[in-house]
Amino acid sequence: MSGESPTRPEYRVETSDFVRVFTIDRPERRNALSQSVRRGLVESFQSAADDPAVRVIVLTATGDRAFCAGADLKEIGEADRSGAEFRPPMNRPERLVMEVVAETFKPTIAALNGSAMGGGFELALACDIIIAAEGILLGLPEAKIGMGAAFGSVVLPKRIPFGIAMEHLFTGEPLTADEAARWGLVNRVVPRERLMEEVMGLARQIADNAPVTVRRMKEMAVKGLALPLASALRLDVGPNPYTSEDRKEGIQAFLEKRKPNWKGR
């Protein structure tokens, strides 16, 4: 035996009460997105889509300094010095992790335990709901370091007023959690010590509802955003709750004043 200690995992994945929690665990690197973390996120979100034991996905991180500092610039810098080719995010063999998160049809919640910058902010933007600890910052500083913010440049102007989004993209200056909440970008700002209690309470509340209906709502909402009302209303995406077993069970449980036993079909 070499006597070397094993490398500590860079993330954790846990599932309970139909809620899967993905925790980035690199506090010494401000939870930056290494290749290992990116691969883990893609795998976990894709597997959650097919797992009936998962109804809601929570994304968070370790520590209180940073939710995620974005790309691991040390890793990128070392690759640059070695002469390795740097490929833009949409020109890589692997899928863009933010795209995978955004396309997951199960509800997703970002629990921001610390500041979310660059790719970390983009990860949060890829989620359906954002709950932030008090006092954190959210920003896309890519203009200050010559990076691109490919996902954020597209999504941020869809989430807050165009002029506000462009100011923060052009200057690289961050938003405070309170400012983000004021623009509707963050759902709730809570004391740091209560963050996971609030997030898990919300996640379990969602997980208690009919999974077929929740999935249908997400797919209709996401795919209908850019469509005219008449076209969006005629979308037929995801499972149909009206013809599901869960619809019958939900009504019967309501009439019998008991908790439904959802089958997800």
ABEGO torsion letter per residue (X at the ends): XAGBBBBBBABBBBBBGGBBBBBBBBAAAGGBBBAAAAAAAAAAAAAAAABAABABBBBBBBEAABABAEBBAAAAAAAAAAGBBBBBAAABABBBAAAAAAABABBBBBBBABBBBEAAAAAAAABABBBBBBGBBBBBAAAAAGBAGAAAAAAAAAABBAAAAAAAAAAGBBBBAAAAAAAGABABBBBAAAAAAAAAAAAAAAAABBAAAAAAAAAAAAAAAABBAAAAAABBBEBBAAABAAAAAAAAAAAAGBBBBBAGX
